[in-house]
Amino acid sequence: MNKELAADAAAAAVRRARYGSLPEPIRFEDMTEEVVAAPGGAESSYDPEGSWKYYSCLALDLGL
């Protein structure tokens, strides 16, 4: 068992020498950003007249 621990420690030392250490973890505060939304949600409002532009149907695409 001591041989296994010594081999694991030696392998870990070789890996550390070759690849170095891991970078510091990124904080959650650095990964998120607060953005003020537009009043009334103008960009994400539903537009029934323009909704057909984004409709996709395989049967229609194939002409069936």
mmCIF file of the N, C-alpha and C atoms, coordinates in Angstrom:
data_MODEL
# 
_entry.id   MODEL 
# 
loop_
_atom_site.group_PDB 
_atom_site.id 
_atom_site.type_symbol 
_atom_site.label_atom_id 
_atom_site.label_alt_id 
_atom_site.label_comp_id 
_atom_site.label_asym_id 
_atom_site.label_entity_id 
_atom_site.label_seq_id 
_atom_site.pdbx_PDB_ins_code 
_atom_site.Cartn_x 
_atom_site.Cartn_y 
_atom_site.Cartn_z 
_atom_site.occupancy 
_atom_site.B_iso_or_equiv 
_atom_site.pdbx_formal_charge 
_atom_site.auth_seq_id 
_atom_site.auth_comp_id 
_atom_site.auth_asym_id 
_atom_site.auth_atom_id 
_atom_site.pdbx_PDB_model_num 
ATOM 1   N N  . MET A 1 1  ? 0.831   -1.188 0.000   1.00 0.00 ? 1  MET A N  1 
ATOM 2   C CA . MET A 1 1  ? 0.000   0.000  0.000   1.00 0.00 ? 1  MET A CA 1 
ATOM 3   C C  . MET A 1 1  ? 0.875   1.252  0.000   1.00 0.00 ? 1  MET A C  1 
ATOM 4   N N  . ASN A 1 2  ? 2.006   1.207  0.690   1.00 0.00 ? 2  ASN A N  1 
ATOM 5   C CA . ASN A 1 2  ? 2.903   2.356  0.718   1.00 0.00 ? 2  ASN A CA 1 
ATOM 6   C C  . ASN A 1 2  ? 3.471   2.643  -0.664  1.00 0.00 ? 2  ASN A C  1 
ATOM 7   N N  . LYS A 1 3  ? 3.675   1.589  -1.461  1.00 0.00 ? 3  LYS A N  1 
ATOM 8   C CA . LYS A 1 3  ? 4.171   1.787  -2.819  1.00 0.00 ? 3  LYS A CA 1 
ATOM 9   C C  . LYS A 1 3  ? 3.142   2.526  -3.663  1.00 0.00 ? 3  LYS A C  1 
ATOM 10  N N  . GLU A 1 4  ? 1.854   2.204  -3.452  1.00 0.00 ? 4  GLU A N  1 
ATOM 11  C CA . GLU A 1 4  ? 0.789   2.884  -4.202  1.00 0.00 ? 4  GLU A CA 1 
ATOM 12  C C  . GLU A 1 4  ? 0.719   4.357  -3.824  1.00 0.00 ? 4  GLU A C  1 
ATOM 13  N N  . LEU A 1 5  ? 0.825   4.663  -2.536  1.00 0.00 ? 5  LEU A N  1 
ATOM 14  C CA . LEU A 1 5  ? 0.797   6.059  -2.090  1.00 0.00 ? 5  LEU A CA 1 
ATOM 15  C C  . LEU A 1 5  ? 2.008   6.822  -2.633  1.00 0.00 ? 5  LEU A C  1 
ATOM 16  N N  . ALA A 1 6  ? 3.157   6.180  -2.631  1.00 0.00 ? 6  ALA A N  1 
ATOM 17  C CA . ALA A 1 6  ? 4.359   6.831  -3.149  1.00 0.00 ? 6  ALA A CA 1 
ATOM 18  C C  . ALA A 1 6  ? 4.241   7.058  -4.648  1.00 0.00 ? 6  ALA A C  1 
ATOM 19  N N  . ALA A 1 7  ? 3.679   6.086  -5.363  1.00 0.00 ? 7  ALA A N  1 
ATOM 20  C CA . ALA A 1 7  ? 3.505   6.245  -6.813  1.00 0.00 ? 7  ALA A CA 1 
ATOM 21  C C  . ALA A 1 7  ? 2.500   7.346  -7.118  1.00 0.00 ? 7  ALA A C  1 
ATOM 22  N N  . ASP A 1 8  ? 1.411   7.417  -6.327  1.00 0.00 ? 8  ASP A N  1 
ATOM 23  C CA . ASP A 1 8  ? 0.430   8.481  -6.531  1.00 0.00 ? 8  ASP A CA 1 
ATOM 24  C C  . ASP A 1 8  ? 1.027   9.853  -6.254  1.00 0.00 ? 8  ASP A C  1 
ATOM 25  N N  . ALA A 1 9  ? 1.822   9.950  -5.204  1.00 0.00 ? 9  ALA A N  1 
ATOM 26  C CA . ALA A 1 9  ? 2.460   11.220 -4.863  1.00 0.00 ? 9  ALA A CA 1 
ATOM 27  C C  . ALA A 1 9  ? 3.461   11.620 -5.935  1.00 0.00 ? 9  ALA A C  1 
ATOM 28  N N  . ALA A 1 10 ? 4.209   10.653 -6.450  1.00 0.00 ? 10 ALA A N  1 
ATOM 29  C CA . ALA A 1 10 ? 5.179   10.943 -7.506  1.00 0.00 ? 10 ALA A CA 1 
ATOM 30  C C  . ALA A 1 10 ? 4.465   11.376 -8.783  1.00 0.00 ? 10 ALA A C  1 
ATOM 31  N N  . ALA A 1 11 ? 3.378   10.695 -9.101  1.00 0.00 ? 11 ALA A N  1 
ATOM 32  C CA . ALA A 1 11 ? 2.617   11.067 -10.300 1.00 0.00 ? 11 ALA A CA 1 
ATOM 33  C C  . ALA A 1 11 ? 2.012   12.457 -10.141 1.00 0.00 ? 11 ALA A C  1 
ATOM 34  N N  . ALA A 1 12 ? 1.540   12.779 -8.940  1.00 0.00 ? 12 ALA A N  1 
ATOM 35  C CA . ALA A 1 12 ? 0.980   14.111 -8.692  1.00 0.00 ? 12 ALA A CA 1 
ATOM 36  C C  . ALA A 1 12 ? 2.061   15.175 -8.830  1.00 0.00 ? 12 ALA A C  1 
ATOM 37  N N  . ALA A 1 13 ? 3.278   14.889 -8.351  1.00 0.00 ? 13 ALA A N  1 
ATOM 38  C CA . ALA A 1 13 ? 4.371   15.851 -8.467  1.00 0.00 ? 13 ALA A CA 1 
ATOM 39  C C  . ALA A 1 13 ? 4.754   16.068 -9.923  1.00 0.00 ? 13 ALA A C  1 
ATOM 40  N N  . VAL A 1 14 ? 4.758   15.005 -10.710 1.00 0.00 ? 14 VAL A N  1 
ATOM 41  C CA . VAL A 1 14 ? 5.073   15.129 -12.137 1.00 0.00 ? 14 VAL A CA 1 
ATOM 42  C C  . VAL A 1 14 ? 4.010   15.947 -12.844 1.00 0.00 ? 14 VAL A C  1 
ATOM 43  N N  . ARG A 1 15 ? 2.738   15.683 -12.545 1.00 0.00 ? 15 ARG A N  1 
ATOM 44  C CA . ARG A 1 15 ? 1.646   16.461 -13.162 1.00 0.00 ? 15 ARG A CA 1 
ATOM 45  C C  . ARG A 1 15 ? 1.746   17.925 -12.783 1.00 0.00 ? 15 ARG A C  1 
ATOM 46  N N  . ARG A 1 16 ? 2.008   18.205 -11.512 1.00 0.00 ? 16 ARG A N  1 
ATOM 47  C CA . ARG A 1 16 ? 2.092   19.588 -11.052 1.00 0.00 ? 16 ARG A CA 1 
ATOM 48  C C  . ARG A 1 16 ? 3.256   20.309 -11.724 1.00 0.00 ? 16 ARG A C  1 
ATOM 49  N N  . ALA A 1 17 ? 4.375   19.612 -11.901 1.00 0.00 ? 17 ALA A N  1 
ATOM 50  C CA . ALA A 1 17 ? 5.534   20.220 -12.553 1.00 0.00 ? 17 ALA A CA 1 
ATOM 51  C C  . ALA A 1 17 ? 5.256   20.470 -14.028 1.00 0.00 ? 17 ALA A C  1 
ATOM 52  N N  . ARG A 1 18 ? 4.509   19.571 -14.655 1.00 0.00 ? 18 ARG A N  1 
ATOM 53  C CA . ARG A 1 18 ? 4.265   19.711 -16.092 1.00 0.00 ? 18 ARG A CA 1 
ATOM 54  C C  . ARG A 1 18 ? 3.177   20.739 -16.393 1.00 0.00 ? 18 ARG A C  1 
ATOM 55  N N  . TYR A 1 19 ? 2.070   20.689 -15.654 1.00 0.00 ? 19 TYR A N  1 
ATOM 56  C CA . TYR A 1 19 ? 0.916   21.520 -15.977 1.00 0.00 ? 19 TYR A CA 1 
ATOM 57  C C  . TYR A 1 19 ? 0.731   22.710 -15.042 1.00 0.00 ? 19 TYR A C  1 
ATOM 58  N N  . GLY A 1 20 ? 1.400   22.727 -13.922 1.00 0.00 ? 20 GLY A N  1 
ATOM 59  C CA . GLY A 1 20 ? 1.228   23.813 -12.967 1.00 0.00 ? 20 GLY A CA 1 
ATOM 60  C C  . GLY A 1 20 ? -0.026  23.600 -12.142 1.00 0.00 ? 20 GLY A C  1 
ATOM 61  N N  . SER A 1 21 ? -0.510  24.673 -11.542 1.00 0.00 ? 21 SER A N  1 
ATOM 62  C CA . SER A 1 21 ? -1.698  24.559 -10.695 1.00 0.00 ? 21 SER A CA 1 
ATOM 63  C C  . SER A 1 21 ? -2.915  25.092 -11.439 1.00 0.00 ? 21 SER A C  1 
ATOM 64  N N  . LEU A 1 22 ? -4.066  24.771 -10.926 1.00 0.00 ? 22 LEU A N  1 
ATOM 65  C CA . LEU A 1 22 ? -5.308  25.240 -11.526 1.00 0.00 ? 22 LEU A CA 1 
ATOM 66  C C  . LEU A 1 22 ? -5.490  26.727 -11.273 1.00 0.00 ? 22 LEU A C  1 
ATOM 67  N N  . PRO A 1 23 ? -6.148  27.438 -12.178 1.00 0.00 ? 23 PRO A N  1 
ATOM 68  C CA . PRO A 1 23 ? -6.403  28.860 -11.936 1.00 0.00 ? 23 PRO A CA 1 
ATOM 69  C C  . PRO A 1 23 ? -7.409  29.032 -10.802 1.00 0.00 ? 23 PRO A C  1 
ATOM 70  N N  . GLU A 1 24 ? -7.416  30.207 -10.239 1.00 0.00 ? 24 GLU A N  1 
ATOM 71  C CA . GLU A 1 24 ? -8.359  30.504 -9.164  1.00 0.00 ? 24 GLU A CA 1 
ATOM 72  C C  . GLU A 1 24 ? -9.781  30.446 -9.710  1.00 0.00 ? 24 GLU A C  1 
ATOM 73  N N  . PRO A 1 25 ? -10.731 29.952 -8.927  1.00 0.00 ? 25 PRO A N  1 
ATOM 74  C CA . PRO A 1 25 ? -12.117 29.903 -9.395  1.00 0.00 ? 25 PRO A CA 1 
ATOM 75  C C  . PRO A 1 25 ? -12.678 31.317 -9.566  1.00 0.00 ? 25 PRO A C  1 
ATOM 76  N N  . ILE A 1 26 ? -13.564 31.457 -10.534 1.00 0.00 ? 26 ILE A N  1 
ATOM 77  C CA . ILE A 1 26 ? -14.194 32.748 -10.799 1.00 0.00 ? 26 ILE A CA 1 
ATOM 78  C C  . ILE A 1 26 ? -15.342 32.938 -9.817  1.00 0.00 ? 26 ILE A C  1 
ATOM 79  N N  . ARG A 1 27 ? -15.409 34.106 -9.209  1.00 0.00 ? 27 ARG A N  1 
ATOM 80  C CA . ARG A 1 27 ? -16.471 34.388 -8.253  1.00 0.00 ? 27 ARG A CA 1 
ATOM 81  C C  . ARG A 1 27 ? -17.797 34.548 -8.991  1.00 0.00 ? 27 ARG A C  1 
ATOM 82  N N  . PHE A 1 28 ? -18.896 34.214 -8.310  1.00 0.00 ? 28 PHE A N  1 
ATOM 83  C CA . PHE A 1 28 ? -20.216 34.314 -8.905  1.00 0.00 ? 28 PHE A CA 1 
ATOM 84  C C  . PHE A 1 28 ? -20.539 35.762 -9.270  1.00 0.00 ? 28 PHE A C  1 
ATOM 85  N N  . GLU A 1 29 ? -20.094 36.700 -8.456  1.00 0.00 ? 29 GLU A N  1 
ATOM 86  C CA . GLU A 1 29 ? -20.360 38.118 -8.726  1.00 0.00 ? 29 GLU A CA 1 
ATOM 87  C C  . GLU A 1 29 ? -19.701 38.576 -10.026 1.00 0.00 ? 29 GLU A C  1 
ATOM 88  N N  . ASP A 1 30 ? -18.584 37.949 -10.393 1.00 0.00 ? 30 ASP A N  1 
ATOM 89  C CA . ASP A 1 30 ? -17.899 38.312 -11.627 1.00 0.00 ? 30 ASP A CA 1 
ATOM 90  C C  . ASP A 1 30 ? -18.542 37.678 -12.861 1.00 0.00 ? 30 ASP A C  1 
ATOM 91  N N  . MET A 1 31 ? -19.377 36.646 -12.649 1.00 0.00 ? 31 MET A N  1 
ATOM 92  C CA . MET A 1 31 ? -20.013 35.966 -13.778 1.00 0.00 ? 31 MET A CA 1 
ATOM 93  C C  . MET A 1 31 ? -21.378 36.551 -14.125 1.00 0.00 ? 31 MET A C  1 
ATOM 94  N N  . THR A 1 32 ? -21.938 37.366 -13.269 1.00 0.00 ? 32 THR A N  1 
ATOM 95  C CA . THR A 1 32 ? -23.273 37.906 -13.504 1.00 0.00 ? 32 THR A CA 1 
ATOM 96  C C  . THR A 1 32 ? -23.210 39.410 -13.710 1.00 0.00 ? 32 THR A C  1 
ATOM 97  N N  . GLU A 1 33 ? -24.231 39.926 -14.366 1.00 0.00 ? 33 GLU A N  1 
ATOM 98  C CA . GLU A 1 33 ? -24.304 41.357 -14.632 1.00 0.00 ? 33 GLU A CA 1 
ATOM 99  C C  . GLU A 1 33 ? -25.755 41.789 -14.503 1.00 0.00 ? 33 GLU A C  1 
ATOM 100 N N  . GLU A 1 34 ? -25.976 42.885 -13.799 1.00 0.00 ? 34 GLU A N  1 
ATOM 101 C CA . GLU A 1 34 ? -27.319 43.419 -13.663 1.00 0.00 ? 34 GLU A CA 1 
ATOM 102 C C  . GLU A 1 34 ? -27.562 44.437 -14.769 1.00 0.00 ? 34 GLU A C  1 
ATOM 103 N N  . VAL A 1 35 ? -28.712 44.290 -15.441 1.00 0.00 ? 35 VAL A N  1 
ATOM 104 C CA . VAL A 1 35 ? -29.072 45.202 -16.520 1.00 0.00 ? 35 VAL A CA 1 
ATOM 105 C C  . VAL A 1 35 ? -30.475 45.721 -16.234 1.00 0.00 ? 35 VAL A C  1 
ATOM 106 N N  . VAL A 1 36 ? -30.655 47.006 -16.389 1.00 0.00 ? 36 VAL A N  1 
ATOM 107 C CA . VAL A 1 36 ? -31.959 47.601 -16.175 1.00 0.00 ? 36 VAL A CA 1 
ATOM 108 C C  . VAL A 1 36 ? -32.829 47.317 -17.393 1.00 0.00 ? 36 VAL A C  1 
ATOM 109 N N  . ALA A 1 37 ? -34.016 46.771 -17.154 1.00 0.00 ? 37 ALA A N  1 
ATOM 110 C CA . ALA A 1 37 ? -34.925 46.442 -18.248 1.00 0.00 ? 37 ALA A CA 1 
ATOM 111 C C  . ALA A 1 37 ? -35.619 47.700 -18.755 1.00 0.00 ? 37 ALA A C  1 
ATOM 112 N N  . ALA A 1 38 ? -35.986 47.653 -20.034 1.00 0.00 ? 38 ALA A N  1 
ATOM 113 C CA . ALA A 1 38 ? -36.712 48.775 -20.621 1.00 0.00 ? 38 ALA A CA 1 
ATOM 114 C C  . ALA A 1 38 ? -38.094 48.857 -19.984 1.00 0.00 ? 38 ALA A C  1 
ATOM 115 N N  . PRO A 1 39 ? -38.584 50.063 -19.717 1.00 0.00 ? 39 PRO A N  1 
ATOM 116 C CA . PRO A 1 39 ? -39.918 50.194 -19.123 1.00 0.00 ? 39 PRO A CA 1 
ATOM 117 C C  . PRO A 1 39 ? -40.988 49.649 -20.057 1.00 0.00 ? 39 PRO A C  1 
ATOM 118 N N  . GLY A 1 40 ? -41.873 48.844 -19.515 1.00 0.00 ? 40 GLY A N  1 
ATOM 119 C CA . GLY A 1 40 ? -42.962 48.294 -20.307 1.00 0.00 ? 40 GLY A CA 1 
ATOM 120 C C  . GLY A 1 40 ? -42.574 47.059 -21.090 1.00 0.00 ? 40 GLY A C  1 
ATOM 121 N N  . GLY A 1 41 ? -41.334 46.667 -21.087 1.00 0.00 ? 41 GLY A N  1 
ATOM 122 C CA . GLY A 1 41 ? -40.904 45.481 -21.821 1.00 0.00 ? 41 GLY A CA 1 
ATOM 123 C C  . GLY A 1 41 ? -41.110 45.621 -23.318 1.00 0.00 ? 41 GLY A C  1 
ATOM 124 N N  . ALA A 1 42 ? -40.722 46.726 -23.885 1.00 0.00 ? 42 ALA A N  1 
ATOM 125 C CA . ALA A 1 42 ? -40.985 47.017 -25.296 1.00 0.00 ? 42 ALA A CA 1 
ATOM 126 C C  . ALA A 1 42 ? -40.320 46.003 -26.228 1.00 0.00 ? 42 ALA A C  1 
ATOM 127 N N  . GLU A 1 43 ? -39.148 45.531 -25.886 1.00 0.00 ? 43 GLU A N  1 
ATOM 128 C CA . GLU A 1 43 ? -38.447 44.614 -26.784 1.00 0.00 ? 43 GLU A CA 1 
ATOM 129 C C  . GLU A 1 43 ? -39.048 43.219 -26.782 1.00 0.00 ? 43 GLU A C  1 
ATOM 130 N N  . SER A 1 44 ? -39.608 42.802 -25.664 1.00 0.00 ? 44 SER A N  1 
ATOM 131 C CA . SER A 1 44 ? -40.102 41.431 -25.579 1.00 0.00 ? 44 SER A CA 1 
ATOM 132 C C  . SER A 1 44 ? -41.624 41.349 -25.644 1.00 0.00 ? 44 SER A C  1 
ATOM 133 N N  . SER A 1 45 ? -42.280 42.417 -26.082 1.00 0.00 ? 45 SER A N  1 
ATOM 134 C CA . SER A 1 45 ? -43.731 42.377 -26.145 1.00 0.00 ? 45 SER A CA 1 
ATOM 135 C C  . SER A 1 45 ? -44.192 41.510 -27.316 1.00 0.00 ? 45 SER A C  1 
ATOM 136 N N  . TYR A 1 46 ? -45.376 40.967 -27.197 1.00 0.00 ? 46 TYR A N  1 
ATOM 137 C CA . TYR A 1 46 ? -45.928 40.072 -28.215 1.00 0.00 ? 46 TYR A CA 1 
ATOM 138 C C  . TYR A 1 46 ? -46.476 40.885 -29.376 1.00 0.00 ? 46 TYR A C  1 
ATOM 139 N N  . ASP A 1 47 ? -46.122 40.500 -30.584 1.00 0.00 ? 47 ASP A N  1 
ATOM 140 C CA . ASP A 1 47 ? -46.599 41.175 -31.788 1.00 0.00 ? 47 ASP A CA 1 
ATOM 141 C C  . ASP A 1 47 ? -47.318 40.141 -32.653 1.00 0.00 ? 47 ASP A C  1 
ATOM 142 N N  . PRO A 1 48 ? -48.660 40.092 -32.614 1.00 0.00 ? 48 PRO A N  1 
ATOM 143 C CA . PRO A 1 48 ? -49.377 39.075 -33.384 1.00 0.00 ? 48 PRO A CA 1 
ATOM 144 C C  . PRO A 1 48 ? -49.207 39.230 -34.893 1.00 0.00 ? 48 PRO A C  1 
ATOM 145 N N  . GLU A 1 49 ? -48.994 40.434 -35.382 1.00 0.00 ? 49 GLU A N  1 
ATOM 146 C CA . GLU A 1 49 ? -48.830 40.650 -36.819 1.00 0.00 ? 49 GLU A CA 1 
ATOM 147 C C  . GLU A 1 49 ? -47.494 40.102 -37.322 1.00 0.00 ? 49 GLU A C  1 
ATOM 148 N N  . GLY A 1 50 ? -46.471 40.187 -36.497 1.00 0.00 ? 50 GLY A N  1 
ATOM 149 C CA . GLY A 1 50 ? -45.157 39.745 -36.934 1.00 0.00 ? 50 GLY A CA 1 
ATOM 150 C C  . GLY A 1 50 ? -44.790 38.355 -36.458 1.00 0.00 ? 50 GLY A C  1 
ATOM 151 N N  . SER A 1 51 ? -45.686 37.676 -35.759 1.00 0.00 ? 51 SER A N  1 
ATOM 152 C CA . SER A 1 51 ? -45.340 36.366 -35.213 1.00 0.00 ? 51 SER A CA 1 
ATOM 153 C C  . SER A 1 51 ? -45.214 35.302 -36.303 1.00 0.00 ? 51 SER A C  1 
ATOM 154 N N  . TRP A 1 52 ? -45.825 35.486 -37.450 1.00 0.00 ? 52 TRP A N  1 
ATOM 155 C CA . TRP A 1 52 ? -45.724 34.495 -38.525 1.00 0.00 ? 52 TRP A CA 1 
ATOM 156 C C  . TRP A 1 52 ? -44.307 34.404 -39.085 1.00 0.00 ? 52 TRP A C  1 
ATOM 157 N N  . LYS A 1 53 ? -43.506 35.430 -38.899 1.00 0.00 ? 53 LYS A N  1 
ATOM 158 C CA . LYS A 1 53 ? -42.145 35.432 -39.426 1.00 0.00 ? 53 LYS A CA 1 
ATOM 159 C C  . LYS A 1 53 ? -41.277 34.364 -38.770 1.00 0.00 ? 53 LYS A C  1 
ATOM 160 N N  . TYR A 1 54 ? -41.594 33.996 -37.541 1.00 0.00 ? 54 TYR A N  1 
ATOM 161 C CA . TYR A 1 54 ? -40.773 33.070 -36.791 1.00 0.00 ? 54 TYR A CA 1 
ATOM 162 C C  . TYR A 1 54 ? -41.391 31.684 -36.699 1.00 0.00 ? 54 TYR A C  1 
ATOM 163 N N  . TYR A 1 55 ? -42.469 31.444 -37.417 1.00 0.00 ? 55 TYR A N  1 
ATOM 164 C CA . TYR A 1 55 ? -43.140 30.157 -37.383 1.00 0.00 ? 55 TYR A CA 1 
ATOM 165 C C  . TYR A 1 55 ? -42.412 29.203 -38.318 1.00 0.00 ? 55 TYR A C  1 
ATOM 166 N N  . SER A 1 56 ? -42.127 28.018 -37.838 1.00 0.00 ? 56 SER A N  1 
ATOM 167 C CA . SER A 1 56 ? -41.439 27.037 -38.660 1.00 0.00 ? 56 SER A CA 1 
ATOM 168 C C  . SER A 1 56 ? -42.195 25.718 -38.577 1.00 0.00 ? 56 SER A C  1 
ATOM 169 N N  . CYS A 1 57 ? -42.525 25.161 -39.722 1.00 0.00 ? 57 CYS A N  1 
ATOM 170 C CA . CYS A 1 57 ? -43.239 23.896 -39.770 1.00 0.00 ? 57 CYS A CA 1 
ATOM 171 C C  . CYS A 1 57 ? -42.588 23.044 -40.840 1.00 0.00 ? 57 CYS A C  1 
ATOM 172 N N  . LEU A 1 58 ? -42.214 21.825 -40.504 1.00 0.00 ? 58 LEU A N  1 
ATOM 173 C CA . LEU A 1 58 ? -41.545 20.948 -41.443 1.00 0.00 ? 58 LEU A CA 1 
ATOM 174 C C  . LEU A 1 58 ? -42.431 20.622 -42.630 1.00 0.00 ? 58 LEU A C  1 
ATOM 175 N N  . ALA A 1 59 ? -43.728 20.416 -42.396 1.00 0.00 ? 59 ALA A N  1 
ATOM 176 C CA . ALA A 1 59 ? -44.651 20.090 -43.489 1.00 0.00 ? 59 ALA A CA 1 
ATOM 177 C C  . ALA A 1 59 ? -44.723 21.254 -44.479 1.00 0.00 ? 59 ALA A C  1 
ATOM 178 N N  . LEU A 1 60 ? -44.752 22.491 -43.979 1.00 0.00 ? 60 LEU A N  1 
ATOM 179 C CA . LEU A 1 60 ? -44.783 23.646 -44.879 1.00 0.00 ? 60 LEU A CA 1 
ATOM 180 C C  . LEU A 1 60 ? -43.461 23.797 -45.621 1.00 0.00 ? 60 LEU A C  1 
ATOM 181 N N  . ASP A 1 61 ? -42.349 23.532 -44.918 1.00 0.00 ? 61 ASP A N  1 
ATOM 182 C CA . ASP A 1 61 ? -41.044 23.638 -45.568 1.00 0.00 ? 61 ASP A CA 1 
ATOM 183 C C  . ASP A 1 61 ? -40.894 22.619 -46.699 1.00 0.00 ? 61 ASP A C  1 
ATOM 184 N N  . LEU A 1 62 ? -41.484 21.442 -46.536 1.00 0.00 ? 62 LEU A N  1 
ATOM 185 C CA . LEU A 1 62 ? -41.400 20.421 -47.569 1.00 0.00 ? 62 LEU A CA 1 
ATOM 186 C C  . LEU A 1 62 ? -42.474 20.575 -48.643 1.00 0.00 ? 62 LEU A C  1 
ATOM 187 N N  . GLY A 1 63 ? -43.392 21.498 -48.448 1.00 0.00 ? 63 GLY A N  1 
ATOM 188 C CA . GLY A 1 63 ? -44.446 21.730 -49.430 1.00 0.00 ? 63 GLY A CA 1 
ATOM 189 C C  . GLY A 1 63 ? -45.555 20.700 -49.369 1.00 0.00 ? 63 GLY A C  1 
ATOM 190 N N  . LEU A 1 64 ? -45.777 20.124 -48.225 1.00 0.00 ? 64 LEU A N  1 
ATOM 191 C CA . LEU A 1 64 ? -46.827 19.109 -48.091 1.00 0.00 ? 64 LEU A CA 1 
ATOM 192 C C  . LEU A 1 64 ? -48.157 19.733 -47.777 1.00 0.00 ? 64 LEU A C  1 
# 
